[in-house]
């Protein structure tokens, strides 16, 4: 009876007689197997890899450091390199809300310089008219297969005509220490409505306010042209060291990413090679990470809840628009006098600094005490910290009893809100 051959038997038969450096024909159906002294001596240390450099050409890729990740990189002769794992895991993207999912301000159209739109993003513009609007992807039309984006941003610049005109989208990344002295890559998907206009990227290293901080340092990267289809563009540079610089005393230093869709030659130090442009540009999937390669896009936290909390560190809108009733609660507390309710609001996450608070007209709010509604006539901000805020809500009459508990609610509407900002 013939003994059945095992996989091990087959392998042994195929390599039987092969000796390094002799160019021996092995068994099996795959033809000639040649092992040369050159190949054998190219491997010099544990963990080395043989990597192709071209047709019938190879080289040694030395082992990386413990914990490194093997990355595809077409700029390398082998098409591979080892990368610091820290830069390619959760948290690699320093842009919060890069997929434009969070829109707490519920913005629909902004034209003013400095206006915030999608959370963490603001517009910068001078001259002409620059209109920023939120857009929604048609199902299946998002630019990344397997990542079905919801929203993107549209920037329309018009009537820009002088050298100091510009239009840009900005995100201020907390701490000027971020990526200081490192190679960094910004990437995003973009497209134009017509033609092949330019788009450019600049970084600002800001040393904050208060005291005598160092001046802002600007690093601009060569422009790229965009098309009328969604394409991912990347911009790589090395940010200057901050050695010898002086931080402000208000702890608000930052690294700013600016994406220019128009920039005149008079905007010194920034993306002037973009030029003045009256165009419609659309952007999605913004990422800033360490290294010279744009890796797969992911949001800063990797989860929707995490991204919302990250946004709320800088801005929180307590909004009645999504409430189930017209009497959404804004604060709870007690009556400190017959005409004043002392209310406390706790923030959903710790904010960057004690925020400023913005209220609508007092008529949008009521106090609710002892089953009775009373119109609010004014506000007195008492104290704020990174966890909560206390506000005095005044009424024109004197219906309260000191020490009673009560709340502040929307005045039978879904338009009332209170917003808290700790933006950089």
C-alpha positions in Angstrom: 0.0 0.0 0.0 1.4 3.4 -1.0 1.8 5.8 1.9 0.0 9.2 1.4 2.3 12.2 1.1 1.9 14.9 3.6 2.4 18.7 3.1 5.7 18.3 4.9 6.8 15.5 2.5 5.9 17.7 -0.5 7.8 20.7 0.9 10.9 18.5 1.6 10.8 17.1 -1.9 10.5 20.5 -3.5 13.6 22.0 -1.7 15.6 18.7 -1.6 19.1 19.4 -2.7 18.9 23.2 -2.7 22.1 24.8 -1.4 22.5 28.5 -0.8 24.8 30.1 -3.4 24.6 27.3 -6.0 21.5 28.1 -8.1 19.7 24.8 -7.8 16.6 23.7 -9.5 14.0 22.7 -7.0 11.1 20.3 -7.3 7.4 21.0 -7.7 5.6 22.8 -10.5 6.9 26.4 -10.0 10.1 26.0 -12.0 13.6 27.0 -11.0 14.4 28.3 -7.5 17.7 30.1 -7.2 19.2 31.2 -3.9 22.3 33.4 -4.3 25.1 34.4 -1.9 23.9 38.0 -2.4 20.5 37.2 -1.1 21.9 35.3 1.8 24.3 38.0 2.8 21.8 40.8 2.4 20.0 39.6 5.6 22.3 40.9 8.4 20.2 41.0 11.5 17.2 39.5 13.2 14.0 40.9 11.8 15.5 42.1 8.5 13.2 41.8 5.5 13.9 41.2 1.8 11.9 43.8 -0.1 11.6 44.3 -3.8 12.9 47.5 -5.3 12.0 46.8 -8.9 12.0 44.0 -11.5 14.1 41.2 -10.2 15.8 43.6 -7.7 15.6 43.6 -4.0 17.2 45.2 -0.9 17.3 44.7 2.8 14.7 46.5 4.9 16.3 46.6 8.4 14.1 45.8 11.3 12.2 48.7 13.0 12.1 49.5 16.6 9.9 47.6 19.1 6.3 48.5 18.5 6.8 50.1 15.1 4.3 49.5 12.3 5.2 48.5 8.7 3.8 51.1 6.3 3.5 51.4 2.6 5.5 54.4 1.4 6.1 55.0 -2.3 8.8 57.6 -1.5 11.1 54.8 -0.3 13.1 52.6 -2.7 11.5 49.4 -1.2 8.0 51.0 -1.1 8.0 50.2 2.6 9.1 51.8 5.8 8.7 51.4 9.6 6.7 54.1 11.4 6.3 55.1 15.0 3.2 53.4 16.1 2.1 56.4 18.1 1.4 58.3 15.0 -0.8 55.7 13.3 -3.2 54.6 16.0 -6.3 56.2 17.5 -5.6 59.8 18.2 -3.3 60.2 15.2 -5.6 62.9 13.7 -5.3 66.2 15.6 -8.2 67.7 13.7 -11.4 67.3 15.7 -14.6 66.8 13.7 -12.6 66.3 10.5 -15.6 64.6 8.9 -17.9 67.5 9.7 -20.4 65.3 11.5 -20.9 67.7 14.5 -22.8 70.9 13.9 -23.9 72.1 17.4 -24.4 75.7 16.2 -26.8 74.4 13.5 -25.3 76.8 11.1 -26.8 77.1 7.6 -24.8 79.8 6.0 -22.0 82.1 7.2 -20.4 85.0 5.5 -18.6 86.9 8.3 -14.9 86.7 9.0 -14.3 84.6 12.1 -17.6 82.9 12.1 -17.6 79.3 13.4 -19.5 76.8 11.2 -19.1 73.0 11.8 -17.7 72.4 15.3 -14.1 73.4 15.7 -14.0 75.0 12.2 -14.2 78.7 11.5 -13.9 80.8 8.3 -11.4 83.5 7.7 -12.0 85.9 4.9 -11.3 89.4 3.7 -12.7 91.2 0.6 -15.4 90.2 -1.7 -18.0 87.8 -0.4 -17.2 84.4 1.1 -20.1 82.1 1.9 -19.7 78.9 3.8 -22.5 76.4 3.8 -23.0 72.8 5.1 -23.8 70.2 2.5 -25.1 66.6 2.8 -23.7 63.7 0.7 -26.2 61.9 -1.5 -26.2 58.3 -0.2 -23.3 56.4 -1.7 -21.6 59.5 -3.0 -19.1 60.1 -0.2 -15.5 60.0 -1.4 -14.2 57.1 0.7 -15.6 53.5 0.1 -16.4 52.0 3.5 -16.6 55.3 5.2 -20.0 56.9 4.4 -19.5 60.5 5.3 -22.6 62.6 6.1 -21.7 66.2 5.6 -19.1 68.3 3.7 -18.4 72.0 3.6 -18.8 74.3 0.6 -16.8 77.5 0.3 -17.9 80.1 -2.3 -15.6 83.1 -2.9 -16.8 85.9 -5.1 -15.7 89.4 -6.1 -12.2 89.0 -4.5 -10.1 91.4 -6.4 -7.2 93.0 -4.4 -3.9 91.5 -3.3 -4.9 91.4 0.4 -8.1 89.4 -0.2 -8.4 85.8 1.0 -10.7 83.0 1.9 -9.8 80.1 4.2 -11.1 77.5 6.6 -9.3 77.3 9.9 -9.1 74.9 12.9 -7.2 75.9 16.0 -5.4 72.9 17.5 -4.8 73.2 21.2 -1.2 73.7 22.3 1.6 75.1 20.2 3.7 72.1 21.3 1.7 69.9 18.9 4.1 68.5 16.3 6.7 71.3 17.0 9.9 70.4 15.2 8.3 67.4 13.5 7.4 66.4 10.0 3.6 66.7 9.6 1.1 65.9 6.9 -2.2 67.6 6.3 -4.7 65.8 4.1 -8.3 66.2 2.9 -10.6 65.4 0.0 -11.6 68.4 -2.2 -13.3 69.2 -5.5 -14.2 72.3 -7.4 -17.5 73.1 -9.2 -15.6 73.9 -12.4 -12.1 74.1 -13.8 -8.9 73.3 -12.0 -8.4 75.9 -9.4 -5.7 76.0 -6.6 -5.9 75.1 -3.0 -3.2 75.6 -0.4 -2.3 74.9 3.2 -0.6 77.0 5.9 0.2 76.3 9.5 0.4 78.9 12.2 2.3 78.3 15.5 0.7 80.7 17.9 2.2 81.3 21.3 -0.9 82.6 23.0 -1.9 85.8 24.7 -1.0 87.5 27.9 2.4 88.6 29.0 5.0 88.9 26.2 4.5 85.8 23.9 6.6 85.2 20.8 5.1 86.2 17.5 3.2 83.8 15.3 5.3 81.6 13.1 3.8 80.7 9.7 4.7 77.7 7.5 3.1 77.5 4.1 3.2 74.6 1.7 3.2 74.7 -2.1 -0.3 74.9 -3.7 -2.0 72.0 -5.5 -4.6 72.1 -8.2 -7.9 70.4 -7.6 -10.4 68.9 -10.1 -14.2 68.6 -10.3 -14.0 65.1 -8.8 -13.4 64.2 -5.2 -9.7 63.5 -4.8 -7.5 63.3 -1.6 -4.8 65.9 -1.5 -1.9 65.9 1.0 0.6 68.6 2.1 3.7 67.7 4.0 6.2 70.0 5.8 8.4 70.1 8.8 7.2 72.6 11.5 9.8 74.8 13.1 11.1 74.0 16.6 9.7 76.2 19.4 13.0 76.2 21.3 13.7 79.6 22.7 10.2 80.9 22.2 8.0 82.4 24.9 4.5 81.3 25.7 1.7 83.7 26.7 0.4 83.6 30.3 -3.2 82.7 29.3 -2.4 79.1 28.3 -4.0 79.5 24.9 -1.1 78.7 22.5 -2.1 76.7 19.5 -1.2 75.1 16.1 -3.6 76.4 13.4 -4.4 74.6 10.2 -5.5 77.0 7.4 -6.9 75.7 4.1 -6.9 78.5 1.5 -9.3 78.6 -1.5 -8.2 82.2 -2.4 -5.2 84.1 -1.3 -3.8 87.3 -2.8 -0.1 88.1 -3.0 -0.4 90.7 -0.3 -1.2 88.1 2.4 2.4 87.9 3.4 3.8 84.6 4.6 0.6 82.6 3.7 -0.4 80.5 0.7 0.0 83.4 -1.8 0.7 81.0 -4.6 -3.0 80.0 -4.5 -3.8 83.4 -6.0 -7.1 85.3 -6.0 -9.9 83.0 -7.0 -13.6 83.3 -7.3 -14.6 79.7 -7.1 -16.8 77.1 -5.4 -14.7 74.5 -3.5 -15.9 71.6 -1.4 -13.9 69.8 1.4 -14.3 66.7 3.5 -12.1 64.4 5.7 -9.6 66.8 7.1 -6.6 65.2 8.9 -3.3 66.4 10.4 -0.9 63.8 11.6 2.8 63.1 12.2 4.9 61.8 9.4 5.4 62.3 5.7 2.5 60.1 4.5 -1.3 60.6 4.7 -2.5 57.5 6.3 -6.1 56.2 6.2 -8.6 58.9 7.5 -10.1 58.6 10.9 -11.7 61.1 13.2 -9.7 62.3 16.2 -11.4 59.9 18.7 -12.7 57.2 16.4 -16.3 57.3 17.9 -19.2 59.6 17.4 -19.7 60.1 21.1 -16.0 60.7 21.6 -16.0 63.3 18.8 -19.0 65.1 20.3 -17.3 65.3 23.7 -14.1 66.5 22.1 -16.0 69.3 20.4 -17.8 70.2 23.7 -14.5 70.8 25.4 -14.5 74.1 23.3 -18.2 74.8 22.7 -21.5 73.5 24.1 -24.9 74.7 23.0 -27.7 73.9 25.4 -30.5 74.0 22.8 -34.3 73.5 23.1 -34.6 72.8 19.4 -34.2 69.0 19.9 -36.1 68.8 23.1 -39.2 66.7 23.4 -41.3 69.6 24.8 -41.4 73.4 24.5 -40.2 73.7 28.1 -36.6 72.5 27.8 -34.7 72.9 31.1 -31.6 75.1 31.1 -30.7 75.4 34.8 -31.9 74.3 38.2 -31.4 76.0 41.5 -33.2 78.0 44.2 -34.6 81.4 44.8 -32.0 83.7 46.5 -34.7 86.4 46.8 -38.3 87.1 45.9 -37.3 88.1 42.4 -34.2 86.1 41.6 -33.6 82.4 40.8 -30.0 81.3 41.3 -29.5 78.5 38.7 -26.7 76.0 38.2 -25.8 74.4 34.8 -23.4 71.5 34.7 -21.5 71.0 31.4 -21.5 67.6 29.7 -17.7 67.5 29.7 -14.9 69.5 31.2 -14.3 72.6 29.1 -10.9 74.0 28.1 -11.3 77.1 30.3 -14.2 78.7 32.2 -16.4 79.6 29.2 -18.3 82.7 28.2 -22.1 82.4 28.1 -24.4 83.8 25.4 -28.2 84.1 26.0 -31.0 85.1 23.7 -33.4 87.9 24.7 -34.8 87.2 28.1 -38.3 86.7 26.7 -37.2 83.3 25.4 -37.0 81.9 29.0 -39.3 81.4 32.0 -38.7 80.5 35.6 -40.7 77.5 36.8 -41.3 77.8 40.6 -44.1 76.2 42.6 -45.9 75.0 39.5 -46.0 78.6 38.1 -44.2 80.1 35.1 -42.8 83.6 35.3 -41.1 85.5 32.5 -37.3 86.1 32.9 -36.4 89.8 32.7 -32.6 89.6 32.8 -29.5 87.6 33.7 -26.6 88.0 36.0 -23.6 85.8 35.5 -22.3 84.8 38.9 -19.5 82.3 38.5 -18.1 79.9 35.9 -15.5 77.3 35.9 -14.6 74.4 33.6 -17.3 72.1 35.1 -20.3 74.4 35.6 -21.8 77.8 35.6 -24.1 79.7 38.0 -26.4 82.4 36.8 -29.0 84.7 38.4 -32.2 84.8 36.5 -34.2 87.8 37.4 -37.9 88.4 37.1 -39.7 91.8 37.0 -42.3 90.8 39.7 -41.7 89.3 43.2 -43.4 86.0 43.1 -40.8 83.9 44.9 -40.1 82.8 48.4 -36.4 82.8 49.2 -35.1 79.2 49.5 -37.7 77.7 47.1 -36.4 75.4 44.5 -37.0 76.1 40.8 -35.8 75.8 37.2 -35.3 77.9 34.2 -37.0 76.6 31.0 -37.8 77.7 27.5 -40.8 80.0 27.2 -43.0 77.6 25.3 -40.7 77.5 22.3 -38.0 75.5 20.6 -35.9 78.4 19.6 -34.3 79.2 23.0 -30.7 78.2 23.6 -27.7 79.1 25.8 -24.3 78.6 24.3 -21.0 78.3 26.2 -17.7 79.0 24.4 -14.1 78.1 25.4 -12.8 78.3 21.9 -9.1 79.2 21.3 
